[in-house]
Structure formats: structure tokens, C-alpha cells
Amino acid sequence: MPNPHPTPRLAFVHLLEENRPQAIAWLQGGSAYSQISGLVKFYETPYGGVLIETEIFNLPGITVPGSTGFYALHIHEYDDCSEDFSRTGDHYNPDARPHPQHAGDLLPLLGNQGYAWEVFYDKRFQIRDILNRSVVIHANRDDFTTQPSGDAGQKIACGIIRSNHT
């Protein structure tokens, strides 16, 4: 069946409007940032990649009017968000590439007084490849240079990627 949308953007808007992601990860903060919560949604696209929508609440800085900050966002190897996320493993990196070319290296979050929302397209993995892995938010931005993982600091929130098929 031909794609009825003349541009990828219009197809992506349609996916977001339908709000039927194929996978989701509910994120919760660890002991140092227990107030953090949010949802990462993963949508299959007609273009062979994945549309990723992230909405996060209560990031650091929520009580500081006008505050902003960048936070690293990664897909990690394992689905163990216990013990302040020390068991999530390394970044998802099936092709053994250097950082920041890991498939699990995602766009950074821009928190605005504790809230972040973003949507982006990624063609480095399929949803089936990331099921039962974790999404992790780090306390700092990813510097996109330091090996092996960008010197992003403490893991402050984590969620497990699960299928959203009902």
C-alpha cells in the first residue's frame, strides 16, 4: 500500500496523533531523584526507522524558575533498573562502534524547569531489537567524545522497554 503522506514529517505527525506506539518505557527516578517520571514511546514508521517520543517530568531544576539543562538519554543493554540502575549494562551497541555511534546513543533531553519533551526519528535499530532493554537518563549531558559512554554522569532515571501490543 502506498504511503499517503507526501513527506516523512506528515507521516510522523499522524503517528503521534494516533498515539499507538508499538513499545513504551515508563521511567522512574532513582533514590537521589525519586520525583522523576516519564514515558518514552517507540513508533514503527513507514520509512524503516523508529519515531521516539519522550516526555519527562520533575528533572533537576524544577524549583528554579527559568532553569534549563541537558541530560543524556541512552538505550542500555539490560532490563534491570534495580539498585539505582547499576545493572543496566553499557549502551546498546550491536555493531561495536565507538561512542557516540552506538545505536543506543539518543538525542539529549533539554529540560526546561524540570520538564522535557522531544520527538526524533532514528534508523539505527528496529523496535524488536530494543525490547526488554532499558532507557536511562543521566544527570549530565553527553559530551559525544569521551569513551566509552560520553561522561554523562550518574544514572538518574530508568525504564524498561516493553511491547505495547494489546
N, CA and C atoms as an extended XYZ file, in Angstrom:
498
Properties=species:S:1:pos:R:3:atomname:S:1:resname:S:1:resid:I:1 pbc="F F F"
N         0.840       -1.180        0.000 N   MET     1
C         0.000        0.000        0.000 CA  MET     1
C         0.883        1.239        0.000 C   MET     1
N         0.638        2.181       -0.884 N   PRO     2
C         1.458        3.385       -0.951 CA  PRO     2
C         1.242        4.253        0.285 C   PRO     2
N         2.291        4.975        0.647 N   ASN     3
C         2.221        5.890        1.775 CA  ASN     3
C         1.421        7.129        1.363 C   ASN     3
N         0.347        7.471        2.099 N   PRO     4
C        -0.490        8.608        1.708 CA  PRO     4
C         0.107        9.963        2.094 C   PRO     4
N         1.240        9.985        2.767 N   HIS     5
C         1.820       11.240        3.234 CA  HIS     5
C         2.926       11.698        2.295 C   HIS     5
N         2.886       12.960        1.842 N   PRO     6
C         3.901       13.436        0.895 CA  PRO     6
C         5.278       13.658        1.523 C   PRO     6
N         5.361       13.776        2.849 N   THR     7
C         6.665       13.942        3.499 CA  THR     7
C         6.713       13.060        4.748 C   THR     7
N         7.909       12.670        5.177 N   PRO     8
C         8.002       11.911        6.424 CA  PRO     8
C         7.400       12.663        7.612 C   PRO     8
N         7.599       13.974        7.694 N   ARG     9
C         7.071       14.746        8.818 CA  ARG     9
C         5.571       14.556        8.980 C   ARG     9
N         4.848       14.577        7.878 N   LEU    10
C         3.390       14.405        7.961 CA  LEU    10
C         3.026       12.999        8.437 C   LEU    10
N         3.787       12.011        8.006 N   ALA    11
C         3.550       10.645        8.495 CA  ALA    11
C         3.835       10.572        9.996 C   ALA    11
N         4.893       11.245       10.449 N   PHE    12
C         5.244       11.233       11.872 CA  PHE    12
C         4.173       11.928       12.706 C   PHE    12
N         3.659       13.049       12.224 N   VAL    13
C         2.581       13.749       12.931 CA  VAL    13
C         1.366       12.838       13.049 C   VAL    13
N         1.061       12.130       11.990 N   HIS    14
C        -0.073       11.196       12.008 CA  HIS    14
C         0.143       10.100       13.064 C   HIS    14
N         1.358        9.544       13.128 N   LEU    15
C         1.649        8.520       14.139 CA  LEU    15
C         1.447        9.068       15.550 C   LEU    15
N         1.930       10.279       15.788 N   LEU    16
C         1.778       10.885       17.115 CA  LEU    16
C         0.306       11.149       17.443 C   LEU    16
N        -0.448       11.594       16.457 N   GLU    17
C        -1.876       11.845       16.681 CA  GLU    17
C        -2.632       10.563       16.999 C   GLU    17
N        -2.274        9.464       16.341 N   GLU    18
C        -2.922        8.179       16.626 CA  GLU    18
C        -2.570        7.672       18.017 C   GLU    18
N        -1.370        7.995       18.499 N   ASN    19
C        -0.901        7.635       19.842 CA  ASN    19
C        -1.034        6.136       20.120 C   ASN    19
N        -0.508        5.331       19.193 N   ARG    20
C        -0.487        3.880       19.374 CA  ARG    20
C         0.935        3.354       19.172 C   ARG    20
N         1.816        3.658       20.119 N   PRO    21
C         3.203        3.193       19.982 CA  PRO    21
C         3.288        1.678       20.070 C   PRO    21
N         4.277        1.105       19.409 N   GLN    22
C         4.475       -0.345       19.458 CA  GLN    22
C         5.251       -0.769       20.705 C   GLN    22
N         5.965        0.167       21.322 N   ALA    23
C         6.691       -0.127       22.561 CA  ALA    23
C         6.718        1.133       23.419 C   ALA    23
N         6.817        0.920       24.734 N   ILE    24
C         6.892        2.036       25.672 CA  ILE    24
C         7.859        1.702       26.805 C   ILE    24
N         8.374        2.731       27.426 N   ALA    25
C         9.186        2.578       28.637 CA  ALA    25
C         8.715        3.633       29.632 C   ALA    25
N         8.223        3.175       30.786 N   TRP    26
C         7.860        4.078       31.883 CA  TRP    26
C         9.117        4.327       32.691 C   TRP    26
N         9.549        5.569       32.799 N   LEU    27
C        10.766        5.895       33.532 CA  LEU    27
C        10.439        6.399       34.931 C   LEU    27
N        11.260        5.974       35.887 N   GLN    28
C        11.166        6.429       37.276 CA  GLN    28
C        12.560        6.830       37.729 C   GLN    28
N        12.604        7.837       38.590 N   GLY    29
C        13.870        8.279       39.132 CA  GLY    29
C        14.412        7.313       40.168 C   GLY    29
N        15.719        7.338       40.361 N   GLY    30
C        16.367        6.545       41.402 CA  GLY    30
C        16.273        7.244       42.746 C   GLY    30
N        16.973        6.716       43.726 N   SER    31
C        16.847        7.228       45.092 CA  SER    31
C        17.238        8.699       45.214 C   SER    31
N        18.210        9.162       44.455 N   ALA    32
C        18.627       10.563       44.543 CA  ALA    32
C        17.667       11.507       43.819 C   ALA    32
N        16.881       10.985       42.885 N   TYR    33
C        15.956       11.797       42.084 CA  TYR    33
C        14.617       11.068       41.949 C   TYR    33
N        14.054       10.673       43.067 N   SER    34
C        12.855        9.825       43.046 CA  SER    34
C        11.633       10.499       42.435 C   SER    34
N        11.641       11.819       42.310 N   GLN    35
C        10.488       12.527       41.764 CA  GLN    35
C        10.400       12.443       40.238 C   GLN    35
N        11.476       12.055       39.570 N   ILE    36
C        11.463       11.983       38.106 CA  ILE    36
C        10.517       10.886       37.648 C   ILE    36
N         9.728       11.199       36.626 N   SER    37
C         8.864       10.196       35.995 CA  SER    37
C         8.660       10.600       34.542 C   SER    37
N         8.264        9.640       33.739 N   GLY    38
C         8.008        9.969       32.351 CA  GLY    38
C         7.801        8.737       31.499 C   GLY    38
N         7.592        8.980       30.231 N   LEU    39
C         7.273        7.923       29.284 CA  LEU    39
C         8.053        8.145       27.998 C   LEU    39
N         8.632        7.059       27.498 N   VAL    40
C         9.263        7.068       26.181 CA  VAL    40
C         8.450        6.120       25.306 C   VAL    40
N         8.001        6.628       24.159 N   LYS    41
C         7.178        5.848       23.231 CA  LYS    41
C         7.974        5.593       21.955 C   LYS    41
N         7.811        4.392       21.416 N   PHE    42
C         8.514        3.976       20.208 CA  PHE    42
C         7.486        3.576       19.150 C   PHE    42
N         7.518        4.254       18.002 N   TYR    43
C         6.569        4.016       16.917 CA  TYR    43
C         7.296        3.476       15.689 C   TYR    43
N         6.769        2.429       15.084 N   GLU    44
C         7.266        1.976       13.788 CA  GLU    44
C         6.841        3.002       12.744 C   GLU    44
N         7.695        3.224       11.758 N   THR    45
C         7.363        4.184       10.700 CA  THR    45
C         7.358        3.481        9.342 C   THR    45
N         6.731        4.102        8.351 N   PRO    46
C         6.775        3.521        7.004 CA  PRO    46
C         8.126        3.726        6.318 C   PRO    46
N         9.100        4.313        7.007 N   TYR    47
C        10.399        4.620        6.419 CA  TYR    47
C        11.514        3.726        6.933 C   TYR    47
N        11.152        2.662        7.660 N   GLY    48
C        12.143        1.711        8.111 CA  GLY    48
C        12.826        2.062        9.406 C   GLY    48
N        12.486        3.158       10.015 N   GLY    49
C        13.096        3.544       11.279 CA  GLY    49
C        12.049        3.620       12.384 C   GLY    49
N        12.453        4.244       13.479 N   VAL    50
C        11.616        4.349       14.667 CA  VAL    50
C        11.453        5.815       15.036 C   VAL    50
N        10.232        6.222       15.307 N   LEU    51
C         9.951        7.545       15.836 CA  LEU    51
C         9.908        7.418       17.357 C   LEU    51
N        10.666        8.268       18.045 N   ILE    52
C        10.792        8.181       19.500 CA  ILE    52
C        10.253        9.474       20.102 C   ILE    52
N         9.269        9.332       20.983 N   GLU    53
C         8.693       10.477       21.691 CA  GLU    53
C         8.990       10.317       23.175 C   GLU    53
N         9.538       11.363       23.768 N   THR    54
C         9.919       11.332       25.175 CA  THR    54
C         9.257       12.492       25.908 C   THR    54
N         8.613       12.184       27.041 N   GLU    55
C         8.050       13.229       27.906 CA  GLU    55
C         8.454       12.898       29.343 C   GLU    55
N         9.209       13.808       29.955 N   ILE    56
C         9.765       13.575       31.287 CA  ILE    56
C         9.396       14.739       32.212 C   ILE    56
N         9.026       14.390       33.437 N   PHE    57
C         8.636       15.370       34.446 CA  PHE    57
C         9.609       15.334       35.624 C   PHE    57
N         9.739       16.456       36.298 N   ASN    58
C        10.477       16.580       37.565 CA  ASN    58
C        11.975       16.326       37.455 C   ASN    58
N        12.567       16.703       36.331 N   LEU    59
C        14.021       16.668       36.208 CA  LEU    59
C        14.629       17.677       37.183 C   LEU    59
N        15.925       17.560       37.498 N   PRO    60
C        16.541       18.560       38.363 CA  PRO    60
C        16.296       19.972       37.820 C   PRO    60
N        16.113       20.915       38.717 N   GLY    61
C        15.866       22.295       38.310 CA  GLY    61
C        14.408       22.690       38.305 C   GLY    61
N        13.521       21.784       38.660 N   ILE    62
C        12.095       22.080       38.602 CA  ILE    62
C        11.704       23.258       39.503 C   ILE    62
N        12.421       23.465       40.588 N   THR    63
C        12.071       24.549       41.517 CA  THR    63
C        12.773       25.866       41.197 C   THR    63
N        13.589       25.884       40.146 N   VAL    64
C        14.334       27.087       39.782 CA  VAL    64
C        13.680       27.723       38.554 C   VAL    64
N        12.966       28.840       38.732 N   PRO    65
C        12.292       29.469       37.590 CA  PRO    65
C        13.256       29.757       36.441 C   PRO    65
N        12.860       29.364       35.255 N   GLY    66
C        13.640       29.619       34.051 CA  GLY    66
C        14.846       28.726       33.860 C   GLY    66
N        15.032       27.721       34.702 N   SER    67
C        16.219       26.871       34.577 CA  SER    67
C        16.126       25.964       33.358 C   SER    67
N        17.274       25.682       32.790 N   THR    68
C        17.372       24.719       31.694 CA  THR    68
C        18.586       23.839       31.935 C   THR    68
N        18.588       22.677       31.327 N   GLY    69
C        19.719       21.783       31.433 CA  GLY    69
C        19.591       20.642       30.462 C   GLY    69
N        20.738       20.147       29.993 N   PHE    70
C        20.754       18.999       29.098 CA  PHE    70
C        21.053       17.736       29.886 C   PHE    70
N        20.406       16.637       29.496 N   TYR    71
C        20.557       15.339       30.137 CA  TYR    71
C        20.760       14.291       29.052 C   TYR    71
N        21.734       13.417       29.259 N   ALA    72
C        21.966       12.343       28.295 CA  ALA    72
C        20.822       11.336       28.365 C   ALA    72
N        20.450       10.811       27.216 N   LEU    73
C        19.394        9.806       27.082 CA  LEU    73
C        19.965        8.661       26.259 C   LEU    73
N        19.963        7.455       26.838 N   HIS    74
C        20.553        6.297       26.154 CA  HIS    74
C        19.667        5.066       26.306 C   HIS    74
N        19.769        4.175       25.340 N   ILE    75
C        19.247        2.822       25.495 CA  ILE    75
C        20.416        1.980       25.996 C   ILE    75
N        20.205        1.259       27.094 N   HIS    76
C        21.241        0.405       27.665 CA  HIS    76
C        20.930       -1.066       27.377 C   HIS    76
N        21.919       -1.909       27.556 N   GLU    77
C        21.843       -3.325       27.178 CA  GLU    77
C        20.781       -4.126       27.919 C   GLU    77
N        20.648       -3.887       29.218 N   TYR    78
C        19.854       -4.801       30.048 CA  TYR    78
C        18.619       -4.132       30.638 C   TYR    78
N        17.687       -4.967       31.034 N   ASP    79
C        16.396       -4.502       31.551 CA  ASP    79
C        16.324       -4.570       33.082 C   ASP    79
N        17.407       -4.238       33.742 N   ASP    80
C        17.440       -4.296       35.202 CA  ASP    80
C        17.611       -2.885       35.757 C   ASP    80
N        16.501       -2.278       36.169 N   CYS    81
C        16.526       -0.924       36.708 CA  CYS    81
C        16.630       -0.921       38.233 C   CYS    81
N        17.107       -2.004       38.820 N   SER    82
C        17.251       -2.075       40.272 CA  SER    82
C        18.542       -1.395       40.716 C   SER    82
N        18.714       -1.270       42.009 N   GLU    83
C        19.945       -0.768       42.640 CA  GLU    83
C        20.474        0.496       41.975 C   GLU    83
N        19.603        1.495       41.874 N   ASP    84
C        19.960        2.769       41.241 CA  ASP    84
C        20.577        2.594       39.855 C   ASP    84
N        20.093        1.584       39.146 N   PHE    85
C        20.361        1.393       37.722 CA  PHE    85
C        21.793        0.960       37.411 C   PHE    85
N        22.470        0.395       38.376 N   SER    86
C        23.847       -0.057       38.168 CA  SER    86
C        23.919       -1.324       37.324 C   SER    86
N        22.771       -1.956       37.082 N   ARG    87
C        22.762       -3.226       36.342 CA  ARG    87
C        22.194       -3.102       34.918 C   ARG    87
N        22.167       -1.900       34.388 N   THR    88
C        21.639       -1.709       33.032 CA  THR    88
C        22.661       -2.026       31.949 C   THR    88
N        23.906       -2.214       32.339 N   GLY    89
C        24.949       -2.514       31.362 CA  GLY    89
C        25.399       -1.278       30.610 C   GLY    89
N        26.093       -1.516       29.514 N   ASP    90
C        26.594       -0.434       28.675 CA  ASP    90
C        25.501        0.028       27.710 C   ASP    90
N        25.840        1.010       26.909 N   HIS    91
C        24.910        1.451       25.872 CA  HIS    91
C        24.642        0.296       24.902 C   HIS    91
N        23.418        0.240       24.403 N   TYR    92
C        23.089       -0.739       23.370 CA  TYR    92
C        23.979       -0.437       22.164 C   TYR    92
N        24.787       -1.419       21.746 N   ASN    93
C        25.804       -1.196       20.724 CA  ASN    93
C        26.059       -2.480       19.936 C   ASN    93
N        25.075       -2.940       19.158 N   PRO    94
C        25.212       -4.240       18.481 CA  PRO    94
C        26.314       -4.291       17.433 C   PRO    94
N        26.748       -3.153       16.926 N   ASP    95
C        27.775       -3.130       15.883 CA  ASP    95
C        29.166       -2.808       16.422 C   ASP    95
N        29.314       -2.754       17.751 N   ALA    96
C        30.599       -2.490       18.413 CA  ALA    96
C        31.277       -1.234       17.869 C   ALA    96
N        30.519       -0.177       17.762 N   ARG    97
C        31.046        1.095       17.266 CA  ARG    97
C        31.521        1.956       18.432 C   ARG    97
N        32.394        2.929       18.151 N   PRO    98
C        32.817        3.846       19.212 CA  PRO    98
C        31.690        4.829       19.549 C   PRO    98
N        31.759        5.358       20.740 N   HIS    99
C        30.804        6.400       21.142 CA  HIS    99
C        31.124        7.652       20.347 C   HIS    99
N        30.177        8.397       19.838 N   PRO   100
C        28.741        8.359       20.027 CA  PRO   100
C        27.976        7.678       18.896 C   PRO   100
N        28.533        6.656       18.315 N   GLN   101
C        27.871        5.957       17.216 CA  GLN   101
C        27.164        4.689       17.667 C   GLN   101
N        27.009        4.498       18.975 N   HIS   102
C        26.231        3.350       19.467 CA  HIS   102
C        24.792        3.523       19.026 C   HIS   102
N        24.133        2.444       18.706 N   ALA   103
C        22.712        2.524       18.371 CA  ALA   103
C        21.910        3.086       19.537 C   ALA   103
N        22.386        2.878       20.747 N   GLY   104
C        21.685        3.360       21.937 CA  GLY   104
C        21.972        4.801       22.314 C   GLY   104
N        22.820        5.493       21.577 N   ASP   105
C        23.086        6.913       21.837 CA  ASP   105
C        21.967        7.740       21.215 C   ASP   105
N        21.110        8.273       22.056 N   LEU   106
C        19.954        9.040       21.583 CA  LEU   106
C        20.212       10.540       21.742 C   LEU   106
N        19.307       11.344       21.205 N   LEU   107
C        19.427       12.789       21.359 CA  LEU   107
C        19.337       13.165       22.835 C   LEU   107
N        20.064       14.204       23.255 N   PRO   108
C        19.946       14.632       24.646 CA  PRO   108
C        18.589       15.265       24.905 C   PRO   108
N        18.169       15.180       26.162 N   LEU   109
C        16.951       15.862       26.593 CA  LEU   109
C        17.304       17.293       26.972 C   LEU   109
N        16.435       18.240       26.645 N   LEU   110
C        16.573       19.609       27.115 CA  LEU   110
C        15.484       19.832       28.153 C   LEU   110
N        15.880       19.875       29.414 N   GLY   111
C        14.928       20.128       30.484 CA  GLY   111
C        14.705       21.613       30.655 C   GLY   111
N        13.463       22.009       30.756 N   ASN   112
C        13.074       23.387       30.992 CA  ASN   112
C        12.284       23.428       32.284 C   ASN   112
N        12.913       23.914       33.328 N   GLN   113
C        12.351       23.942       34.676 CA  GLN   113
C        11.748       22.584       35.030 C   GLN   113
N        12.526       21.530       34.776 N   GLY   114
C        12.159       20.179       35.177 CA  GLY   114
C        11.333       19.389       34.187 C   GLY   114
N        10.965       19.964       33.053 N   TYR   115
C        10.129       19.271       32.064 CA  TYR   115
C        10.892       19.149       30.749 C   TYR   115
N        10.773       17.988       30.097 N   ALA   116
C        11.382       17.789       28.778 CA  ALA   116
C        10.416       17.017       27.888 C   ALA   116
N        10.319       17.456       26.648 N   TRP   117
C         9.530       16.741       25.638 CA  TRP   117
C        10.303       16.850       24.336 C   TRP   117
N        10.433       15.707       23.651 N   GLU   118
C        11.085       15.718       22.347 CA  GLU   118
C        10.580       14.557       21.509 C   GLU   118
N        10.718       14.727       20.217 N   VAL   119
C        10.392       13.675       19.258 CA  VAL   119
C        11.506       13.661       18.221 C   VAL   119
N        11.986       12.471       17.883 N   PHE   120
C        13.004       12.370       16.843 CA  PHE   120
C        12.893       11.017       16.146 C   PHE   120
N        13.503       10.948       14.985 N   TYR   121
C        13.497        9.770       14.129 CA  TYR   121
C        14.875        9.123       14.183 C   TYR   121
N        14.904        7.806       14.283 N   ASP   122
C        16.166        7.081       14.371 CA  ASP   122
C        16.076        5.825       13.516 C   ASP   122
N        17.059        5.612       12.672 N   LYS   123
C        17.034        4.467       11.761 CA  LYS   123
C        18.118        3.446       12.084 C   LYS   123
N        18.696        3.512       13.302 N   ARG   124
C        19.790        2.615       13.664 CA  ARG   124
C        19.324        1.322       14.301 C   ARG   124
N        18.045        1.172       14.572 N   PHE   125
C        17.519       -0.058       15.163 CA  PHE   125
C        16.035       -0.170       14.849 C   PHE   125
N        15.531       -1.364       15.045 N   GLN   126
C        14.100       -1.634       14.939 CA  GLN   126
C        13.552       -1.853       16.345 C   GLN   126
N        12.275       -1.734       16.523 N   ILE   127
C        11.685       -1.910       17.847 CA  ILE   127
C        11.993       -3.297       18.402 C   ILE   127
N        11.940       -4.312       17.575 N   ARG   128
C        12.211       -5.677       18.062 CA  ARG   128
C        13.612       -5.804       18.656 C   ARG   128
N        14.545       -4.954       18.202 N   ASP   129
C        15.923       -5.003       18.682 CA  ASP   129
C        16.081       -4.429       20.092 C   ASP   129
N        15.179       -3.558       20.496 N   ILE   130
C        15.344       -2.858       21.775 CA  ILE   130
C        14.374       -3.305       22.854 C   ILE   130
N        13.451       -4.218       22.524 N   LEU   131
C        12.534       -4.716       23.551 CA  LEU   131
C        13.322       -5.372       24.676 C   LEU   131
N        12.869       -5.167       25.891 N   ASN   132
C        13.493       -5.725       27.093 CA  ASN   132
C        14.912       -5.197       27.325 C   ASN   132
N        15.154       -3.987       26.877 N   ARG   133
C        16.357       -3.239       27.227 CA  ARG   133
C        15.876       -2.045       28.053 C   ARG   133
N        16.778       -1.214       28.513 N   SER   134
C        16.363       -0.076       29.335 CA  SER   134
C        16.675        1.252       28.655 C   SER   134
N        15.870        2.259       29.013 N   VAL   135
C        16.136        3.643       28.646 CA  VAL   135
C        16.614        4.325       29.919 C   VAL   135
N        17.735        5.038       29.836 N   VAL   136
C        18.327        5.666       31.014 CA  VAL   136
C        18.543        7.157       30.752 C   VAL   136
N        18.207        7.962       31.758 N   ILE   137
C        18.543        9.386       31.758 CA  ILE   137
C        19.714        9.562       32.710 C   ILE   137
N        20.711       10.323       32.267 N   HIS   138
C        21.892       10.615       33.081 CA  HIS   138
C        21.821       12.053       33.598 C   HIS   138
N        22.534       12.331       34.676 N   ALA   139
C        22.498       13.637       35.335 CA  ALA   139
C        23.119       14.754       34.499 C   ALA   139
N        23.988       14.401       33.567 N   ASN   140
C        24.692       15.409       32.761 CA  ASN   140
C        24.432       15.188       31.284 C   ASN   140
N        24.846       16.140       30.520 N   ARG   141
C        24.759       15.988       29.062 CA  ARG   141
C        25.826       15.000       28.610 C   ARG   141
N        25.629       14.419       27.478 N   ASP   142
C        26.610       13.556       26.837 CA  ASP   142
C        27.576       14.466       26.089 C   ASP   142
N        28.883       14.303       26.302 N   ASP   143
C        29.844       15.172       25.612 CA  ASP   143
C        30.156       14.700       24.182 C   ASP   143
N        29.623       13.559       23.779 N   PHE   144
C        29.792       12.999       22.432 CA  PHE   144
C        31.255       12.744       22.060 C   PHE   144
N        32.125       12.669       23.051 N   THR   145
C        33.545       12.471       22.799 CA  THR   145
C        34.137       11.393       23.682 C   THR   145
N        33.966       11.515       24.984 N   THR   146
C        34.610       10.630       25.949 CA  THR   146
C        34.191        9.187       25.735 C   THR   146
N        35.167        8.294       25.720 N   GLN   147
C        34.915        6.866       25.562 CA  GLN   147
C        34.856        6.217       26.945 C   GLN   147
N        34.024        5.246       27.152 N   PRO   148
C        33.175        4.628       26.135 CA  PRO   148
C        31.751        5.176       26.097 C   PRO   148
N        31.395        6.147       26.986 N   SER   149
C        29.969        6.481       27.066 CA  SER   149
C        29.633        7.952       27.223 C   SER   149
N        30.546        8.861       26.928 N   GLY   150
C        30.193       10.268       26.868 CA  GLY   150
C        30.260       11.045       28.163 C   GLY   150
N        30.799       10.459       29.232 N   ASP   151
C        30.971       11.151       30.507 CA  ASP   151
C        29.672       11.820       30.963 C   ASP   151
N        28.567       11.093       30.865 N   ALA   152
C        27.252       11.652       31.154 CA  ALA   152
C        26.881       11.622       32.627 C   ALA   152
N        27.689       10.998       33.439 N   GLY   153
C        27.445       11.040       34.872 CA  GLY   153
C        26.438       10.021       35.371 C   GLY   153
N        25.964       10.285       36.575 N   GLN   154
C        25.061        9.389       37.307 CA  GLN   154
C        23.792        9.065       36.512 C   GLN   154
N        23.365        7.824       36.626 N   LYS   155
C        22.080        7.410       36.054 CA  LYS   155
C        20.994        7.863       37.025 C   LYS   155
N        20.083        8.746       36.566 N   ILE   156
C        19.097        9.323       37.481 CA  ILE   156
C        17.676        8.815       37.253 C   ILE   156
N        17.414        8.179       36.120 N   ALA   157
C        16.090        7.607       35.864 CA  ALA   157
C        16.235        6.447       34.888 C   ALA   157
N        15.303        5.506       34.974 N   CYS   158
C        15.396        4.287       34.163 CA  CYS   158
C        14.004        3.725       33.918 C   CYS   158
N        13.835        3.112       32.763 N   GLY   159
C        12.612        2.393       32.434 CA  GLY   159
C        12.911        1.265       31.470 C   GLY   159
N        12.121        0.223       31.519 N   ILE   160
C        12.318       -0.956       30.674 CA  ILE   160
C        11.412       -0.844       29.445 C   ILE   160
N        11.976       -1.111       28.292 N   ILE   161
C        11.229       -1.045       27.026 CA  ILE   161
C        10.395       -2.318       26.880 C   ILE   161
N         9.099       -2.140       26.810 N   ARG   162
C         8.169       -3.259       26.695 CA  ARG   162
C         7.287       -3.095       25.467 C   ARG   162
N         6.853       -4.214       24.917 N   SER   163
C         5.906       -4.189       23.820 CA  SER   163
C         4.604       -3.568       24.294 C   SER   163
N         3.975       -2.804       23.436 N   ASN   164
C         2.714       -2.167       23.777 CA  ASN   164
C         1.561       -2.789       23.005 C   ASN   164
N         1.756       -3.988       22.506 N   HIS   165
C         0.674       -4.684       21.793 CA  HIS   165
C        -0.323       -5.208       22.803 C   HIS   165
N        -1.585       -4.952       22.532 N   THR   166
C        -2.631       -5.404       23.452 CA  THR   166
C        -3.327       -6.629       22.923 C   THR   166
